[in-house]
């Protein structure tokens, strides 16, 4: 099973789309906590970006997504999706690096295990520390999202449009959302070609891992694809939409970004307008190898290849 963290940073990736959408998850979380909407310091298209945008340096956000259905203790869920996002205002460049959920690494809480267990053992702090220590990067912020969060956001946006070059056919997709039997399965399919997906179908597209010849790596590519599709829809969001959107999440979204941080970063969105500004990285072979450790399938990292790549884009 897997989930798709990334709707949360549709927001972040909506850097190409509009100021409010750029930090949508943080804005919505701040509203849900305080009841106060955060107003962008400028209106895109009507005024120039604030000089503050040029004063903010590069920053990195860790996106986390969990299968948080009723089979799991909500205090101890795995992060089935992890994506590092690096934003460099000076070059107007955004980089997304998908971290395999089965990557076999030393955890910050002790021992060696799949990296998806870090959050379960110690929450966002442990997940961040594990990523920082293994990838030798600094994480400035995090965003976490649960299963229903993606569904609710995409439905609120009116769906997303993707071209399914890597279609999904899965006879063992978990029937674990609003189900009397969360251990059951169902058959799902997303056909090849252009598709308009609602929230439920989009979750199936990014969550399924059966029937894909590239396994979890194929799913990582689909996750990034849908994230960029959300970006396109998110550009239409305005301040007036925030209260209704915030109310739909009901605990399915968490972030370290506070209102002050949001106000500091919002001006960056207008500067990041190029559709070519997003660089996408998935750690396929030769960066990793799939093998068995302790009778479980894991992804072994080849750090001699991974670290130079990471340091090139996440210095």
N, C-alpha and C positions, 0 to 999 in steps of 0.2 A: 504494500500500500504506500501511497505517497500523497503529498498535498502540494499546493502551489502558494508559496509564500508571497509571490511577487506582486500580486495585485497591489499589495501595500505600496509598492514603489511605482506602481503605475504612476503614481504620484511622482515619485522621484524621477522616473524616466519621462514623466510628462514635462520634464525640463524643456522639451522642445515645443510645448503646447500652450503654456500660459502660467502666469504667476501663481494663481491659487492652486491649480492642478499639480504644480511642481511639488508642493509639500502637502498634498491633500490628506494623507493619513494623519500627519501631525496636527493639521488644522482641525480635522474632525475630532481627534482625541482631545485636543485642548478645549474644543467647544463642549464636548460631552462632559468634561470635568468641571468646567467653569461656567458654562452657559453663555460665554462671550465669543462672538465671532472675531476672527483676526482679519482686519482689513488690509489688503495689499497697499504698499506705499505709492503705487502708481497704477494707472489703468493701461494695460497692454494695448498698443495700437493708437492710443490717444496722447501719450506722453512718453518722454524718454526714460529709459531705465535709470534708477537711482544710482548715484556715484558709489553708494555703499556696495553695490555688486562687485565693483572692481577691487574693493578692499578685502573681500572675503577670499581666503586662500583655499587650496584644494582640500576636500574632505572625503571620508569614506563611510559608507553606511552598510551594515550587515542586515540583510533581509532574511527573516526566519519564518518558516511555515510549518504548522503541525497538524497531524491527524488528531483532532481533539473530539472525536465522536464519543458516544457513551461507553465504548469498550475501555476507555483509558481514564485513569485518575487525572483530572484536569491540572493537578499540581505537578504531574510527572509525565509530560508528553514528549515524544521525540520530535526533532526538527527534520521532517522528511525533505524539506527544501532549504538550502542555504545559498545565498547569492551575495557576493561582495559587489558593491557599486561605488565607483570612484568618480567624483565630479571635479573637473579642473576648469574653473571659471576663466582663467587667462587664455586657454586654448579652445574653450567652448567644447570640451570633449567629455564624454561619459563612457565608462567602461563597465561592463557586467561580466563577472566571473562566477560561473556556477560551480559549487563545491559538491562533489558526489556525496550523497548521504551515507554511503557505505565506506567512505574513506577511512582506512585503518590508521589511527593516530594516537599519540599520548594525549589523554584528557587532562585539563587543568585541575580536575578534582582527584586525579590519581588513576593509575592504571592505563592500559592501552585498549581501545575499543573503537567501534564505528563512531564517526564524528557526530552522528545524529543523536547520540546519547548524552552529549555535553549539556544540552539545555535541560534534559530530563533530570540530571543529577544536580544541577546548580543554577538553573534559570538562565536569563540572558547574560549575566555576568560571567558564568562558566562557559557559555557558548562563545562569547566574545574573546575571553582569555585563551580558549583552546585555538581559535582561529588565529589570533595574534601570535601565539607562540609557535605554531606550526608553519604559518605562512610568512612570518616575520613582517607583519603589517601592523598599522595602528588603525583601530576602528573608532570613529568619532561618535556615531549614533547607531541605533538599531531600530528595526521595525519588525514586529511579530504579528502574524495573522493566523486565524483558525480556518477550518474548512468552510463554514458558512459565510465567512467574510468575503471570500472571492465571489460566491454566488450572489450575495446581496449587492456588492459593488457593481458587478457587471449588469445585473438586472436594473439597478438604479440608473446606469448609463445607457440603457436601451439595447444591451448586447454588444458584441464585438465582431469584427470582420477579420477572418484569417483565410489564407490559402493553404489548405492542408496538403502539403507536399509529402508529408509523412503521416498517412491516415492511421486511425486507431480502430482496431477490432479486438475486443476483449471479452471473453466468455467468463472471466472470473473477476469482474469489477465489484468491489465491496458495496453491498447494499446496507450502508451503515449511517445514513443520514435520514432522520425522521422515520426510522424503521422499527418494527416490533422485534426484529431479529437482526441485530447489528453484525452478526457473524455470517449472514447470508451473502449470496453473490447474485449478480445480474449480468446480462449481456448488453454491452454498449458498442456503438460504432459511430465514428466520424468519417465520412466518406472523403475521398481525395477531391481537390479542387476548391474553388471559393466557397466559403461557408460563413453564414451569420449565426453566431452561437449565443444563446442565452446563458445565464449564470450556471445552470446545472450542466448543460452540455460543454461549456468551457471548462468547468472543473473536471469533467470526464476526460476531456482532451488533454489536459495538462497533468492529470493524476494517474492515468492508466499506464501500466508498465508491462502488460502481457501482450504478446503479438507484435512487439516492436523489436526488430532485429538488433537495434542498438541499445535495448534495455533502458536502464536509468539514464544513459547519456542521451538517447533519443527524447526521453521525457524532459530532460533539462533544456534541450533545444526548443521543444514545444512550449515550455514555460516562458522562455525568453520571447518567443514569438507572440504569445498572448499578452505578455507584459507590454510589448510595443503596440499591440492592438488597443490595449486599454489606454495607452498614452494618447492615441488618436481621438478616442472618445472623451477623455478627461479634459481636453482643451476647451470644451464647451461649458465646463462648470464655472459658476460664479459664486460670489460670496453669499448670495441669497439661497444657494442650494445647500450650504453647509449644515444648517440645523437638521433638515430632513435626512441628509446622508449620515450625519453623526448618529441619529437615532436608530438607524437600521443595523448598526454593528453589534450593539448589546454585548460588549466584552470580547468580541472577535478580533480586536485590534489593539495592540499595545506598542508604544514607542517611547524612546528616551527624549524626544524633542519636546521642549517646552515652548510656551508662547514667545518668550524673548528670543529663543533660537530661531523660531519660525519667522519672526519679523526681520531678523538679521539676514536670513537666507532667501526670502521671497523674491527680492529684486533680481536674483540670478536667473530666474526662469526666462525672463524676456530676452536675455542675452544668448540663451542656448536654443537657437531656432533652426539650425541646420538638420535636415532629416538624416544626414550622414554622420551626425555627431556621436552616435552610439556604436561602440565597439563591443562585440559579443565573443566571449571565450567559454568553451566547454572543455574540460580536461579529459579528452579522449586519449587513446594510445597515440604516441609513445609515452605520454605523461603519466599514465596509470596502467596497471595490469589487474585483471580480475582473477582471483585465486581463492582458495579455501584456507581458513585459519580457524582452528578449534571447531571444526565441523560446521562452519558457516561461510557463506560467500561474502568476500570483502573486496574492496578496491585498494590495491597497494599503490601508494604514491611513489613516483620516482623524483625525489626532491632535487636531484642534480639537474633535472630538466624543468621542473615546476618553478623553483625559486627564481631562476633568471627571468622567466616569463612574467611571474608575479611582480618582481621588482622593476620590470620595465614599465608597468602600468600602475603599480601601487607602491611607489618609492617610500 
